[in-house]
Amino acid sequence: MATYLAQTHDISLDRIYQEGKSTSTEENLAYSQIILEQHGIDKEVPIAIVTSDFHTIRAAAIALHQGYTQPITLASPTPLSIRYNAWFREYFAFGSGWLLQEY
């Protein structure tokens, strides 16, 4: 996603804070809070979450549940060859996240 931001939106990579040890969106947002704190950024300001287009709704819901008050999602387009599969998977992941109280 950092490459997407740099190439598509001309954002310098040194302005993009990346978290690299998570295995889920829930973990990514939790670990990202540590990075934000290290840079003196409060999670109550607008924070951009860059993710795949099919994942924006669930990512924002998880962020709100974790106390991010103004999540902004920026979507990278999913290639047509995997788009339907990705949306189908996300449909069930949304239900699973709800059952697991991720949001």
Backbone hydrogen bonds, N-H to C=O, Kabsch-Sander energy under -0.5 kcal/mol:
donor,donor_aa,acceptor,acceptor_aa,energy
5,L,1,M,-2.5
6,A,2,A,-2.5
7,Q,3,T,-3.0
8,T,4,Y,-2.9
9,H,4,Y,-0.6
9,H,5,L,-1.6
10,D,6,A,-0.7
11,I,5,L,-1.3
12,S,10,D,-0.5
15,R,12,S,-2.1
16,I,13,L,-1.4
17,Y,15,R,-0.6
18,Q,16,I,-0.6
28,N,24,S,-2.6
29,L,25,T,-2.6
30,A,26,E,-1.7
31,Y,27,E,-3.2
32,S,28,N,-2.1
33,Q,29,L,-1.1
33,Q,30,A,-0.5
34,I,30,A,-0.7
34,I,31,Y,-0.6
35,I,31,Y,-1.3
36,L,32,S,-2.7
37,E,33,Q,-2.4
38,Q,34,I,-2.2
39,H,35,I,-1.2
39,H,36,L,-0.6
40,G,37,E,-1.6
41,I,36,L,-3.0
42,D,40,G,-0.6
45,V,42,D,-1.6
47,I,70,Q,-1.1
49,I,72,I,-3.6
50,V,48,A,-0.6
51,T,49,I,-0.6
51,T,74,L,-1.9
53,D,76,S,-2.3
55,H,52,S,-1.9
56,T,52,S,-0.5
56,T,53,D,-0.7
59,A,55,H,-2.4
60,A,56,T,-2.3
61,A,57,I,-1.9
62,I,58,R,-2.4
63,A,59,A,-2.3
64,L,60,A,-2.4
65,H,61,A,-1.9
66,Q,62,I,-1.6
67,G,64,L,-1.4
68,Y,63,A,-2.4
69,T,43,K,-1.7
70,Q,43,K,-0.6
72,I,47,I,-3.0
74,L,49,I,-2.5
76,S,51,T,-2.6
82,I,79,P,-1.8
83,R,79,P,-1.2
84,Y,80,L,-0.6
86,A,82,I,-2.5
87,W,83,R,-2.6
88,F,84,Y,-2.2
89,R,85,N,-2.4
90,E,86,A,-2.5
91,Y,87,W,-1.9
92,F,88,F,-1.3
93,A,89,R,-2.3
94,F,90,E,-2.5
95,G,91,Y,-1.4
96,S,92,F,-2.4
97,G,93,A,-2.7
98,W,94,F,-1.8
99,L,95,G,-2.2
100,L,96,S,-2.3
101,Q,98,W,-1.1
102,E,97,G,-3.0
103,Y,97,G,-0.6
